[in-house]
């Protein structure tokens, strides 16, 4: 199955394992809660989904790569203890608590979460001395003489033997005690994730054209060459930072992440063309609704891969706008919640107390480790706004006189709220202005697409990408788009998508992207 389905399977298993009856007993006894083994090629996101699962299930997460541990750190160190049996005293070897089990208890103390996931990566690549301990762990849920605490679900990940020479096969006894999920790379699933994570649009549009290059693992006379989802994501981030530093990403830089010479060369050529098209077709002008008949004539005479690259450029620009609007909306919504609480509890609640409440809420949520990075950014921005507002207005509130004149203090706090409301209204107006600008930009892009391509395969590709993007779907759902609804309904996607994918496959059979003249 793909990684998206695997994620859901793990979530379903965790919910089932942690479900309790009216007496507080687990519906599935701990002994029947099979450890989950996630088996798949390296770099497809097995490790990454565990943080998402923990946050979405609101449980703790302790993560270990077992190949980094020795038998002593996993099992515990031996020590001698005197014990009496009958009339005789003996020296008996015992073990300290496993570092891994101790980490579970530390996580429980730190976050206050009593249930969680113990994730062990590369479970089938351990050393010879540690292998028996891993079998004991999977079969008995213990490290050394310490059991995994109740409420902690064991999830493991491993690589098939064709990807790692250190892999150790599990015997039937062990396999019959685990829940195995086999995962395969899937570009369509990864693309949804890529849009949410802000992967560079050049990476997405290239892989749309060269889907077979999304995940490649090949053995050659010179060794193994490969391209993985992890490599594309890390390369994407580097490209984004290099762009801010005005540095060039050439073939050698690409190869540092995509260790497949042909693919690295091909993507580097595509990236150069992608950047060239930005200037050749004045993409920023297209977003503003400005183009000429010359531009339309030029693009109509271009090749299909050039057309799809331009569609990728436009989608990339829109995707960033949609994401920015999404976070602005989330920030204003959270801020509105605090402003409403402030208003409803006047005059007892002050601007200072609502700011400190927001700060405390943020620290509590952060401590639980259940916030996503995006949620954390929204929280930080909200707290910063309230703090700056409090600092700006506290000199005008008259709060120091409240003990002397409660009535004056009440009037003063209401006045402070009115001032704060005015500042908040400016934030809300900014969101509305941003939304109107993006709606107009989306209309401009549709107008250009209609003028340049009509209801062609390029329009199918454009709509398909909008449908794959979480932020674009959110924006259109919230704000509407007559052109989107018309094209989305009017185009026969099943047939047209098959047609465009077929043409893309034909492109893949052709030559690589040509080098760019400078």
NUVEX-203493 format. One record per residue (C-alpha): x, y, z. Coordinates in pm, whole numbers, padded with zeros to 5 digits, always signed. Example, Ala and Ser with C-alpha at 12.3 -4.5 7.8 and 13.67 -1.06 7.14 Angstrom:
2
+01230-00450+00780 +01367-00106+00714 
//
This chain:
518
+00000+00000+00000 +00106+00365-00028 +00234+00567+00270 -00098+00754+00308 -00293+00430+00348 -00021+00292+00578 -00052+00602+00798 -00426+00550+00828 -00377+00181+00907 -00139+00268+01191 -00378+00534+01326 -00666+00285+01317 -00454+00026+01500 -00351+00274+01769 -00712+00383+01825 -00816+00019+01849 -00531-00074+02086 -00606+00221+02318 -00985+00179+02319 -01123+00084+02665 -01444-00060+02803 -01659+00090+03079 -01425-00058+03341 -01115+00106+03196 -00979-00218+03052 -00833-00228+02701 -01076-00385+02455 -00777-00557+02295 -00567-00704+02580 -00205-00589+02580 -00089-00941+02497 -00298-00926+02177 -00175-00581+02074 +00065-00689+01805 +00365-00462+01739 +00332-00296+01398 +00610-00353+01144 +00622-00095+00867 +00830-00248+00586 +00936-00047+00284 +01216+00103+00079 +01430+00374+00242 +01338+00739+00201 +00964+00702+00136 +00847+00865+00460 +00808+00576+00707 +00980+00764+00988 +00825+01100+00908 +00463+00989+00938 +00513+00880+01299 +00524+01240+01428 +00207+01316+01233 +00033+01008+01373 +00130+01090+01732 -00003+01446+01702 -00324+01342+01531 -00389+01066+01787 -00283+01304+02069 -00037+01057+02219 +00332+01072+02304 +00614+00959+02078 +00952+00810+02166 +01161+00738+01858 +01484+00538+01831 +01699+00418+01544 +01807+00087+01692 +02121+00054+01479 +02266+00342+01682 +02247+00139+02003 +02455-00128+02168 +02321-00421+02362 +02398-00237+02687 +02206+00082+02603 +01904-00112+02473 +01891-00378+02746 +02062-00211+03042 +02393-00259+03221 +02453-00565+03439 +02523-00537+03813 +02566-00788+04098 +02299-00813+04364 +02300-01035+04675 +01988-01253+04713 +01895-01516+04970 +01733-01841+04864 +01647-02069+05150 +01939-02047+05392 +02200-01946+05139 +02303-01610+04990 +02395-01587+04625 +02539-01322+04397 +02286-01267+04116 +02331-01069+03796 +02058-00811+03730 +02027-00525+03484 +01964-00155+03509 +01665-00014+03324 +01698+00001+02947 +01775+00348+02811 +01483+00308+02571 +01231+00214+02843 +01363+00497+03061 +01301+00737+02773 +00935+00631+02766 +00894+00717+03134 +01078+01046+03085 +00843+01135+02799 +00544+01060+03019 +00683+01288+03291 +00768+01567+03050 +00446+01578+02847 +00191+01438+03091 +00078+01194+02821 +00026+00847+02967 -00020+00675+02631 +00199+00687+02326 +00399+00524+02050 +00739+00362+02096 +00887+00374+01747 +01194+00166+01668 +01346+00229+01325 +01567-00012+01127 +01445-00297+01348 +01577-00566+01113 +01926-00418+01073 +02061-00466+01425 +02396-00614+01517 +02437-00984+01589 +02459-00925+01965 +02139-00719+01971 +01930-00938+01737 +01804-01176+02012 +01694-00874+02217 +01489-00743+01924 +01313-01079+01891 +01239-01071+02265 +01114-00713+02228 +00875-00800+01945 +00752-01120+02108 +00734-01011+02473 +00739-00628+02455 +01036-00610+02691 +01390-00473+02684 +01598-00677+02924 +01386-00723+03236 +01169-00413+03176 +00835-00422+02996 +00707-00141+02777 +00449+00051+02989 +00082-00021+02924 -00075+00226+02685 +00239+00248+02471 +00196+00095+02127 +00504-00051+01959 +00560+00053+01598 +00873-00051+01410 +01012+00009+01063 +01252-00185+00848 +01394-00210+00498 +01355-00511+00267 +01678-00707+00216 +01727-00578-00140 +01793-00230+00002 +02021-00314+00294 +02292-00579+00325 +02259-00576+00706 +01897-00695+00706 +01816-00995+00922 +01513-01202+00831 +01257-01261+01106 +01152-01620+01170 +00791-01736+01145 +00749-01732+01524 +00826-01360+01530 +00632-01274+01214 +00326-01445+01361 +00334-01200+01652 +00349-00875+01458 +00119-00673+01233 +00310-00622+00908 +00238-00338+00665 +00429-00326+00335 +00468+00021+00183 +00544+00121-00175 +00643+00467-00307 +00354+00654-00473 +00403+00990-00643 +00038+01099-00629 +00028+01051-00253 +00363+01224-00209 +00245+01517-00423 -00037+01592-00179 +00220+01599+00100 +00456+01808-00113 +00200+02085-00160 +00123+02092+00212 +00493+02112+00299 +00571+02382+00043 +00802+02169-00170 +00962+02380-00443 +00727+02395-00745 +01012+02307-00981 +01049+01972-00804 +00676+01901-00823 +00639+02002-01188 +00953+01808-01290 +00830+01491-01123 +00489+01541-01283 +00670+01518-01617 +00915+01247-01511 +00717+01032-01269 +00947+00734-01310 +01225+00947-01156 +01037+01002-00830 +01180+00687-00675 +01460+00490-00838 +01695+00237-00682 +01936+00063-00920 +02249-00148-00894 +02529-00073-01140 +02888-00183-01186 +02989+00136-01005 +02758+00074-00710 +02404+00163-00616 +02245+00477-00762 +01915+00615-00637 +01658+00892-00608 +01419+00896-00311 +01132+01106-00177 +01357+01214+00110 +01620+01329-00138 +01370+01538-00335 +01237+01704-00021 +01583+01791+00111 +01689+01918-00230 +01375+02132-00246 +01464+02307+00077 +01818+02371-00045 +01688+02524-00370 +01460+02757-00174 +01742+02878+00047 +01985+02908-00247 +01731+03130-00423 +01728+03370-00128 +02110+03374-00133 +02122+03412-00512 +02324+03092-00548 +02307+02848-00839 +02186+02489-00812 +02372+02300-01083 +02412+01934-01168 +02681+01875-00905 +02465+02026-00632 +02162+01821-00738 +02370+01501-00735 +02452+01558-00368 +02086+01480-00297 +01969+01281-00600 +02245+01025-00628 +02145+00904-00971 +02363+01069-01240 +02105+01064-01519 +01824+01201-01303 +02051+01464-01144 +02159+01583-01488 +01803+01584-01619 +01661+01777-01325 +01943+02032-01330 +01865+02100-01697 +01495+02125-01620 +01555+02363-01329 +01758+02592-01555 +01477+02591-01812 +01219+02645-01537 +01401+02958-01421 +01441+03072-01781 +01066+03041-01845 +00998+03273-01551 +01166+03552-01745 +01073+03447-02099 +00702+03442-02022 +00702+03717-01756 +00518+03497-01507 +00473+03783-01259 +00291+03980-01531 +00069+03681-01609 -00035+03667-01243 -00139+04031-01268 -00342+03968-01582 -00091+04123-01824 +00007+03949-02147 +00026+04025-02516 -00070+03843-02837 +00303+03791-02890 +00323+03599-02561 +00024+03384-02658 +00171+03314-03002 +00505+03219-02852 +00357+02977-02604 +00128+02814-02860 +00432+02729-03070 +00618+02578-02777 +00640+02207-02696 +00409+02024-02454 +00675+01993-02185 +00730+02370-02206 +00354+02423-02173 +00341+02200-01867 +00642+02376-01716 +00456+02708-01744 +00152+02547-01583 +00384+02431-01305 +00521+02784-01262 +00172+02931-01233 +00061+02659-00994 +00372+02712-00783 +00306+03085-00748 -00060+03027-00667 +00026+02753-00419 +00241+02991-00216 -00035+03253-00217 -00294+02997-00105 -00067+02873+00176 +00006+03229+00296 -00366+03305+00305 -00437+02983+00492 -00194+03073+00770 -00313+03432+00785 -00668+03302+00823 -00561+03057+01096 -00381+03337+01280 -00676+03581+01262 -00914+03303+01371 -00703+03217+01677 -00658+03585+01761 -01034+03636+01729 -01089+03363+01989 -00875+03545+02244 -01029+03883+02161 -01377+03735+02213 -01274+03590+02548 -01128+03929+02644 -01454+04106+02552 -01682+03856+02726 -01493+03878+03057 -01459+04255+03093 -01377+04424+03323 -01223+04135+03525 -00999+04029+03238 -00732+04272+03125 -00526+04293+02809 -00227+04177+03011 -00412+03872+03143 -00539+03769+02798 -00184+03799+02663 -00048+03589+02950 -00325+03334+02900 -00231+03300+02532 +00135+03261+02630 +00046+02996+02887 -00178+02810+02640 +00108+02808+02391 +00364+02678+02641 +00124+02408+02760 +00051+02293+02405 +00421+02305+02316 +00513+02099+02620 +00268+01829+02518 +00455+01805+02183 +00124+01782+01998 +00162+02102+01795 +00257+02084+01430 +00520+02330+01310 +00251+02530+01132 +00029+02538+01442 +00328+02653+01643 +00392+02938+01398 +00029+03050+01425 +00047+03040+01805 +00374+03237+01813 +00231+03506+01587 -00083+03533+01802 +00114+03564+02126 +00350+03820+01968 +00056+04033+01855 -00103+04035+02202 +00229+04103+02372 +00313+04397+02145 -00040+04533+02183 -00017+04509+02562 +00323+04685+02567 +00189+04957+02337 -00133+05022+02532 -00043+04949+02894 +00079+05304+02952 -00266+05435+02857 -00486+05194+03053 -00475+05360+03394 -00438+05012+03544 -00230+05143+03834 -00535+05337+03965 -00774+05040+03973 -00744+04983+04347 -00832+05345+04414 -01119+05388+04174 -01284+05069+04046 -01529+05255+03828 -01255+05451+03655 -01058+05130+03614 -01359+04958+03454 -01401+05243+03206 -01028+05235+03137 -01023+04860+03064 -01323+04893+02832 -01140+05172+02655 -00834+04951+02624 -01049+04678+02472 -01189+04921+02216 -00837+05024+02117 -00730+04661+02095 -01038+04584+01886 -00941+04858+01641 -00593+04709+01599 -00741+04361+01557 -00980+04495+01293 -00677+04608+01093 -00548+04247+01097 -00885+04120+00981 -00894+04384+00705 -00548+04274+00597 -00677+03917+00561 -00970+04040+00352 -00740+04243+00127 -00509+03944+00086 -00804+03720+00001 -00936+03960-00263 -00591+03988-00421 -00552+03609-00442 -00904+03567-00584 -00818+03818-00857 -00484+03646-00922 -00657+03310-00958 -00901+03466-01205 -00609+03617-01398 -00442+03277-01428 -00765+03117-01546 -00809+03394-01804 -00456+03334-01931 -00501+02956-01940 -00823+02996-02138 -00662+03239-02382 -00349+03028-02431 -00482+02671-02415 -00861+02660-02391 -01001+02330-02260 -00687+02140-02355 -00466+01895-02170 -00283+02191-02018 -00608+02302-01852 -00660+01946-01730 -00310+01952-01578 -00380+02290-01415 -00710+02177-01260 -00557+01846-01155 -00284+02027-00963 -00537+02254-00794 -00728+01943-00688 -00412+01785-00545 -00325+02091-00337 -00475+02112+00012 -00436+02489+00030 -00591+02560-00310 -00892+02342-00230 -00929+02520+00105 -00913+02862-00058 -01163+02778-00331 -01398+02615-00084 -01388+02924+00139 -01397+03191-00132 -01530+03025-00446 -01413+03046-00808 -01667+03032-01091 -01399+02943-01345 -01267+02659-01132 -01614+02511-01084 -01692+02544-01454 -01372+02378-01576 -01368+02119-01298 -01719+02011-01390 -01685+02046-01766 -01363+01854-01821 -01386+01475-01837 -01101+01412-01599 -01081+01035-01614 -01030+01030-01990 -00834+01353-02016 -00600+01264-01731 -00524+00931-01897 -00453+01117-02220 -00217+01367-02060 -00037+01097-01860 +00012+00906-02183 +00164+01212-02348 +00389+01260-02045 +00509+00903-02078 +00593+00975-02443 +00796+01274-02327 +00981+01052-02082 +01081+00823-02368 +01235+01118-02550 +01549+01312-02485 +01641+01474-02158 +01592+01845-02112 +01840+02041-02328 +02102+02259-02164 +02023+02629-02136 +02231+02878-02328 +02364+03155-02108 
//
